[in-house]
Amino acid sequence: MAANSDSPSDGTDVVDVAWAEMDEFFQALGARGPAATPEQWEQDRARFAEIQKRCNSAVLEVSERTGSGNPRPH
């Protein structure tokens, strides 16, 4: 998702999108319930790892760009 070019962005919109994806993932898991097979568990684990990596990268990028060292709390 691209930031609006008419207004400056500190990158928190990217972080918000990443965390929204994590929220959706957990909501879907909650609706579905526990993994029924080892394969499904592994797929869930891999998906979580992908989303977590994106979230961490987005937070680190914003933190480095702002020079704060402390990302905005959620």
Secondary structure, DSSP 4 states (H G I P E B T S, - for coil): -PPPTTS---SHHHHHHHHHHHHHHHHHHHHH-S-SSHHHHHHHHHHHHHHHHHHHHHHHHHHHHHT-SSPPP-
